[in-house]
């Protein structure tokens, strides 16, 4: 699912891995070695909903897998999935440092 272009978003909106995935999905899917990644994201979107946190995390993991040298860690996923500096988070206070 494509969202509005970043240029049309309010000031303060960050380009996230979700933004990159949505923009590059077709190109990623063209490379046979990444088709399973795209299929996994599509499955997450179908099962949990296109705008769900699960689908956003799946897109983030997909981009990190394509980048190859960027570690797929909880910290990186949490940092890369937020669309703004004021984005909500669902982390309990005790684990916010690791959810950043």
N, C-alpha and C positions, 0 to 999 in steps of 0.2 A: 504494500500500500504506500503510495506517495503522498506526502504531506505538502503543504504550501512551501514554495522555495524559501530558503533561509533569508533572502533579501526582503521577502514579504512578511517576515516575522517581526514581532516587537523588538525594540532595542533591548539588549541584554540577553537575548536568546543565543545559546551556544550551539555551535555545530557539534553534534555528537556522533558517535559511531552509528547510531540509528539513522541519522541524516545521511551519513556516507553510504550505509548499506542500501537505503531506499534509492539513492541516486545511482549507485553502481550495480544494483542487483542484476540487471540484464547483462552487463559486462562480466560480472563474476560467473554467472550461469553459462556463459559461452565457453569458458575454460572447463573442459571435461573433468579435470582434477578437482574442481570445486563444486560440481553439481550436487554431490551429496550434502554439502554444507547448505546450499540453497534449499534443497528438499527438506532438511531438518528445520530450517527457519520457517518454511511454509507450513510444515506440520505443527510447529509450536503456535503459529498464528491461527491455524485452523482449530486446534484443540482449546487454546486458552483465550483466543480473541486477538485480532490484529493490533489493538492498542494496549494489550495487557503488558504487565511488567515482564512476564515470561517471554513474550515475543520480543520485547526490547532487549532483554538479556541475550536471547538467542541471536539477534542481529549483531549485538556487540561481540559475542564470542565468534561469530562468523567473520567479522572484520579482523579480529585479532588473529584468527587462524590464517587468513589470507596474508596478513602482514608478516607472518612467519617468525619474526624475531622479537615480537612484543609479547611478553608473558601473559598468559590467560590466568589471572589471579582474581580473587574476590575484590581486592583493593582496586585493581585496574578496571574491572567491570563496573564497580560502583562509581568510580570517578568519571568514567566515560559515558555513562548512560543518562546522566542528568542534563536536561535541556536548558537549565538556567542556574544561576548562582543561588536563586531562591527556591530551587526545586525541593519538593517535599521528600522526606525519606521515611522509610518504615523500619528503621533500625531501633532496637531497644537502646535506651541511654547507655547501658553497660557495654554495648558493643559498637557504638557509633564510630570510634576511632577506626575500627576495621571495616566499617561500612562506608566511611567517608563519602 
